[in-house]
Amino acid sequence: MANAALKEDSIRDARLEARVPRATKALWEQAAAVQGRKVTEFVVTSAVEAAQRVLRENQLSQLTHRDRIAFVEALIHPPAPSQRLRKAAARHAQVLGR
């Protein structure tokens, strides 16, 4: 997913600079070397993946919040049973002999 985002944005006209502790840069260099990538590629790809993860988690959190609200509303104000549900309940009672 992150690689697709990087490929789609093939025009690189934005620049990002950051001052980081030497230990952080060394860590990035080690990790990039392990993956056989340049440090810039490693950092950009990692940042894209982290951003996508944050946005995905935020979207799930919002969805979950909306679902909780809908669930509680349905408990407090349940909808009237539909004709189909009433027929199903009648068949169920008939099968169980109630």
VMD Tcl script that draws the C-alpha trace (Angstrom):
set ca {
  {0.00 0.00 0.00}
  {2.78 2.43 0.91}
  {4.74 1.57 -2.23}
  {1.66 2.30 -4.33}
  {1.35 5.73 -2.72}
  {4.99 6.45 -3.49}
  {4.65 5.29 -7.11}
  {1.47 7.32 -7.70}
  {3.26 10.45 -6.54}
  {6.16 10.18 -8.97}
  {6.56 13.96 -9.27}
  {8.67 14.87 -6.30}
  {8.30 18.59 -5.95}
  {7.88 18.87 -2.18}
  {10.77 18.88 0.22}
  {10.88 17.86 3.85}
  {13.78 18.46 6.18}
  {14.23 17.48 9.78}
  {16.95 17.79 12.36}
  {17.22 14.58 14.35}
  {19.59 13.23 16.97}
  {22.61 11.38 15.59}
  {21.40 8.20 17.24}
  {18.12 8.41 15.33}
  {19.93 8.91 12.03}
  {22.22 5.99 12.82}
  {19.20 3.82 13.60}
  {17.60 4.76 10.26}
  {20.86 4.03 8.44}
  {21.09 0.58 10.02}
  {17.49 -0.26 9.24}
  {17.81 1.01 5.66}
  {20.97 -1.07 5.18}
  {19.18 -4.19 6.45}
  {16.47 -3.62 3.82}
  {18.96 -2.69 1.12}
  {17.51 0.79 0.69}
  {18.76 4.33 0.86}
  {18.05 6.20 4.09}
  {15.75 8.69 2.35}
  {13.69 5.91 0.78}
  {13.51 4.11 4.13}
  {12.40 7.21 6.02}
  {9.83 8.31 3.42}
  {8.35 4.81 3.08}
  {8.20 4.40 6.85}
  {6.52 7.79 7.26}
  {3.93 6.96 4.58}
  {3.17 3.60 6.23}
  {2.86 5.25 9.65}
  {0.56 7.96 8.29}
  {-1.67 5.40 6.57}
  {-1.84 3.34 9.78}
  {-2.81 6.41 11.85}
  {-5.53 7.38 9.39}
  {-6.84 3.80 9.19}
  {-6.97 3.54 13.00}
  {-8.71 6.90 13.23}
  {-11.29 5.82 10.66}
  {-11.92 2.56 12.56}
  {-12.23 4.47 15.82}
  {-14.81 6.81 14.33}
  {-16.69 3.89 12.82}
  {-16.65 2.07 16.13}
  {-17.94 5.18 17.91}
  {-20.77 5.56 15.39}
  {-21.60 1.86 15.71}
  {-21.79 2.15 19.51}
  {-24.16 5.09 19.23}
  {-26.36 3.23 16.73}
  {-26.37 0.13 18.94}
  {-27.36 2.04 22.08}
  {-30.04 3.95 20.15}
  {-31.45 0.65 18.88}
  {-31.56 -0.68 22.46}
  {-33.21 2.43 23.83}
  {-35.59 2.92 20.91}
  {-35.97 -0.47 19.22}
  {-37.68 -0.42 15.85}
  {-41.08 -2.08 15.58}
  {-40.87 -5.64 14.25}
  {-41.47 -5.87 10.54}
  {-44.07 -8.11 8.97}
  {-41.29 -10.51 7.93}
  {-39.97 -10.73 11.48}
  {-43.45 -11.36 12.88}
  {-43.97 -14.20 10.38}
  {-40.57 -15.69 11.26}
  {-41.42 -15.53 14.98}
  {-44.75 -17.22 14.33}
  {-43.06 -20.01 12.34}
  {-40.48 -20.41 15.11}
  {-43.20 -20.72 17.76}
  {-45.07 -23.20 15.58}
  {-41.98 -25.40 15.10}
  {-41.23 -25.39 18.83}
  {-44.90 -25.96 19.64}
  {-45.30 -22.84 21.78}
}
mol new
graphics top color blue
foreach p $ca { graphics top sphere $p radius 0.5 }
foreach p [lrange $ca 0 end-1] q [lrange $ca 1 end] { graphics top cylinder $p $q radius 0.2 }
display resetview
